Amino acid sequence: MFDRRRNQFSVKAMPGFAGITFVTFTLLYAPILILVIYSFNAGPGIARWEGLSLKWYWQAWNNQQVISSSIRSLEIGAFAAIVSTILATAAALATTRTSPFRGMRFIYSFINLPLMVPEIVTGVALLICFAQVKIWSGYNGLGYLFAAHTAFCIPFAYLPIRARLETMDLSLERAAADLYATPWMTFRHVTLPILWPAIMAGGMLAFVTSLDTVVITEFIKSGGQDTLPTYMLGQFRRIVSPELNAISAMFLLLSVIVVTCFFFLNRKKE
Amino acid sequence: MAQSEAVNSQTAIERAARSRDVRYRWLLTTPALLVLFLFAVGPLAVMLTYSFLKPGNVGGVAWIFSTDGWFKVFFKVNIFEGTVELADAHLAILWRSVSLAFYTTILALIFGFPVAYFIATRPENRRDLWLFLITIPFWTNLLIRTFAIMELIRNEGFINTWAIRLGLIDRPIQMLFSDFAIALGMLYVFLPLMVLPIYASLEKLDFRYVEAAYDLYANKWQVLWRVILPLTKSGIVAGSILVFIPALGSYVVPRVLGGGRSMMLGNLIEFQFGQGRNWPLGAALSITLMAIVMVALLVYVRNQGRAAQHV
């Protein structure tokens, strides 16, 4: 009975806050859900529902540009995720498993700087540099996109890995060292297995980030190097093909799967 | 005796460990730093150089020193009278960018604070799930979320079609391609950035202060305004800056939802590198944008430092 009375006047309750939260979540999810639902619409666009159909998915599947730009996006994403995660893991080990040193703050802010620079500025700066390199070297391939995406993804991979290393129990590593394990053996057999979920989480974050990156790609790509986001950006005109709803829905599904994996990998072990 | 030997060997091990540390430290960080230097940080320095050159004939630059790019950010020369005037077109876009980013931040705060508060007052085992629900949209493609808003508010879009069908309006309301559309889109896209830091500071809030306020006959409003808000100020400032920075530099949202009609700084920069063919001016505009962002970041860092001192 005492509990009941406490519930009636909760110290933490604020009038209207639950309502605003409900509205916010609705507004956050409704546009995406409408987009997904109407991607199954037999009729064009989201003006009127004309029955269930997979026709826009079929059309997108048969669109050569959509397929090739999707493959390019996945290639770049996979490359950038793997390389940036390896680099970020190394950097995270070096900035947590040593005694504090003078350059550490500098390294930390240097790694996180790309997060703070507006994407358009990075894109333009890379455009300037790569335009010059393209003239000098005559190379016009995908390498520029690989390099730019890798650099951009490093902080995203670095942060979860570093966070895990900082909260990790050091006693196992110390025990290994006491038992005459070399630093490499300690890393290989103790640190790496414990750190592995965080490394995967960082890699996934990097992968999603690369897939999401549109401005940088838009500025530095050469002709015929559209990724899926830049292809879509080019299609947003006054009249939009309903095919884009289907592409968006597939793209969303992929992102949600990757982010969900990230969430479970990054969860603190109880 | 045995003790001092133990101490000695300890320091010897430590010394060895330290010199190994120094070697590994640089071996492990150099690759990441090198990639970042070459493909993220270094190009910014090149851009600064470019802002002091002359524009080339077909884009690019001519390697001649000139402050013309910077001059044109703020001023223009009236060719008929030969007088120097303020570059009102550029300044209008700069002003629109700052004010749209500002409105977005305020709106995000109005929606974001109650959400963060709601999540922070849930039972502990549920909070992770709520946070996950807030972050999912944030990690799904920004372009697609912008597109979703476009599909909602366009003339043939979801809202207008349904409003006409229900007889609320006779003809579609033009919402797309306006400042309103841009602010709405940015609010939608950047809202999670407001919620997370406010949540972080609310989570640390000691609710005994709130209880004490109620014991002293404060009403809900007074508790919110005079106890909770001051105690979570650092989270509010952090969230506001985290929304303001990407909103100010935003390019995709104004391009898709503003059409050609409502430009923001990002679109003006892009224009100078595309049709405008004035790379030095574009570079100078980019540095201007960076400078505003850096000022906001300094406020952020000082705010975080102060928050750390208080705890």
Contacts between the chains, C-beta under 8 A, distances in Angstrom:
chain1	res1	chain2	res2	distance
A	11	B	207	5.8
A	11	B	210	5.3
A	11	B	211	5.2
A	11	B	214	6.4
A	12	B	121	4.2
A	12	B	207	6.2
A	12	B	210	7.3
A	13	B	121	7.6
A	14	B	114	7.3
A	14	B	117	6.2
A	14	B	220	6.4
A	14	B	224	6.4
A	15	B	220	6.2
A	16	B	114	7.2
A	17	B	114	4.0
A	17	B	117	5.4
A	17	B	118	5.3
A	18	B	118	5.9
A	20	B	111	6.5
A	20	B	114	4.0
A	20	B	115	6.9
A	20	B	118	7.9
A	21	B	114	5.8
A	21	B	115	4.8
A	21	B	118	4.0
A	21	B	119	7.8
A	23	B	111	8.0
A	24	B	111	5.0
A	24	B	112	7.9
A	24	B	114	7.6
A	24	B	115	5.1
A	24	B	191	7.3
A	25	B	115	7.7
A	25	B	133	6.8
A	27	B	188	7.4
A	28	B	134	7.7
A	28	B	137	5.3
A	28	B	188	7.4
A	28	B	191	7.0
A	29	B	137	7.1
A	31	B	145	7.1
A	31	B	148	3.8
A	31	B	149	5.7
A	31	B	151	7.5
A	31	B	152	5.3
A	31	B	188	7.2
A	32	B	137	6.8
A	32	B	140	7.2
A	32	B	144	7.7
A	32	B	145	6.8
A	32	B	148	5.4
A	34	B	148	7.1
A	34	B	151	7.2
A	34	B	152	6.8
A	34	B	158	5.7
A	35	B	144	7.5
A	35	B	147	7.3
A	35	B	148	4.5
A	35	B	151	6.0
A	38	B	151	7.7
A	45	B	151	7.8
A	45	B	156	6.5
A	46	B	151	5.5
A	46	B	157	6.6
A	46	B	158	5.2
A	46	B	161	7.6
A	47	B	156	5.2
A	47	B	157	7.7
A	47	B	161	4.8
A	48	B	161	7.0
A	84	B	35	8.0
A	87	B	31	5.1
A	87	B	32	4.0
A	87	B	35	6.2
A	88	B	32	6.2
A	90	B	28	4.1
A	90	B	29	7.1
A	90	B	31	6.4
A	90	B	32	6.6
A	91	B	28	6.2
A	91	B	29	4.8
A	91	B	31	7.8
A	91	B	32	4.1
A	91	B	33	7.4
A	93	B	28	5.7
A	94	B	24	6.3
A	94	B	25	4.7
A	94	B	26	7.8
A	94	B	27	7.7
A	94	B	28	3.6
A	94	B	29	4.6
A	95	B	29	6.9
A	98	B	21	4.4
A	98	B	24	7.4
A	98	B	25	5.3
A	99	B	18	6.7
A	99	B	21	6.5
A	101	B	21	8.0
A	101	B	22	7.7
A	101	B	25	6.9
A	107	B	29	5.7
A	107	B	33	6.7
A	110	B	33	6.2
A	110	B	36	6.4
A	110	B	41	6.9
A	111	B	32	6.5
A	111	B	33	7.5
A	111	B	36	6.5
A	113	B	36	7.4
A	113	B	40	6.9
A	113	B	41	6.0
A	114	B	36	6.9
A	114	B	40	4.6
A	114	B	41	7.8
A	116	B	245	7.1
A	116	B	293	6.8
A	116	B	297	5.9
A	117	B	40	7.5
A	117	B	44	7.0
A	117	B	290	6.7
A	117	B	293	7.3
A	118	B	245	7.3
A	118	B	246	7.0
A	118	B	248	7.3
A	118	B	249	2.6
A	118	B	250	7.8
A	118	B	251	7.9
A	118	B	266	7.0
A	118	B	289	6.0
A	118	B	290	7.4
A	118	B	293	6.3
A	119	B	249	7.0
A	119	B	251	6.9
A	120	B	249	5.7
A	120	B	251	4.5
A	120	B	266	4.3
A	120	B	269	5.8
A	120	B	270	6.9
A	120	B	286	7.3
A	120	B	289	7.5
A	121	B	44	7.2
A	121	B	47	7.7
A	121	B	249	6.8
A	121	B	269	7.7
A	121	B	286	4.7
A	121	B	289	6.0
A	121	B	290	5.6
A	122	B	40	6.3
A	122	B	43	7.4
A	122	B	44	7.7
A	124	B	47	6.7
A	124	B	269	6.0
A	124	B	270	7.8
A	124	B	273	6.0
A	124	B	282	6.3
A	124	B	283	7.2
A	124	B	286	5.3
A	125	B	43	3.6
A	125	B	44	5.1
A	125	B	46	6.6
A	125	B	47	4.3
A	125	B	286	7.2
A	126	B	39	6.8
A	126	B	43	5.3
A	127	B	273	6.3
A	128	B	43	6.6
A	128	B	46	5.8
A	128	B	47	5.6
A	128	B	50	5.6
A	128	B	279	7.0
A	128	B	283	7.1
A	129	B	42	7.5
A	129	B	43	4.5
A	129	B	46	5.4
A	131	B	60	6.7
A	147	B	35	7.5
A	147	B	38	7.4
A	147	B	39	5.0
A	148	B	39	5.4
A	150	B	35	6.1
A	150	B	39	7.2
A	151	B	35	5.1
A	151	B	36	5.4
A	151	B	38	7.3
A	151	B	39	3.6
A	151	B	40	4.5
A	152	B	39	7.8
A	152	B	40	6.7
A	154	B	32	5.6
A	154	B	35	6.7
A	154	B	36	6.0
A	158	B	32	7.5
A	183	B	20	7.0
A	183	B	24	7.4
A	205	B	139	8.0
A	208	B	139	5.5
A	211	B	141	6.8
A	212	B	139	7.7
A	212	B	141	5.2
A	212	B	142	5.9
A	212	B	143	7.7
A	214	B	142	7.3
A	214	B	143	5.3
A	214	B	252	6.1
A	215	B	251	5.3
A	215	B	252	6.5
A	215	B	266	7.9
A	219	B	270	7.9
A	219	B	273	7.5
A	229	B	141	6.7
A	229	B	143	5.1
A	232	B	143	5.9
A	232	B	144	7.7
A	232	B	147	7.2
A	233	B	143	6.2
A	233	B	252	7.1
A	233	B	255	7.6
A	233	B	256	7.5
A	236	B	147	6.4
A	236	B	150	6.8
A	236	B	256	5.2
A	240	B	147	7.9
A	240	B	150	7.7
A	240	B	151	7.5
A	244	B	147	6.9
A	245	B	151	7.5
A	248	B	141	7.8
A	248	B	144	4.5
A	248	B	147	6.1
A	248	B	148	7.5
A	251	B	141	5.8
A	251	B	144	5.9
A	252	B	140	5.4
A	252	B	141	7.1
A	252	B	144	6.0
A	255	B	139	6.2
A	255	B	140	4.4
A	255	B	141	6.0
A	256	B	136	6.4
A	256	B	140	6.5
A	259	B	135	7.4
A	259	B	136	6.0
A	259	B	139	4.4
A	259	B	140	7.3
A	260	B	136	8.0
A	262	B	139	7.8
A	263	B	132	5.3
A	263	B	135	8.0
A	267	B	128	7.1
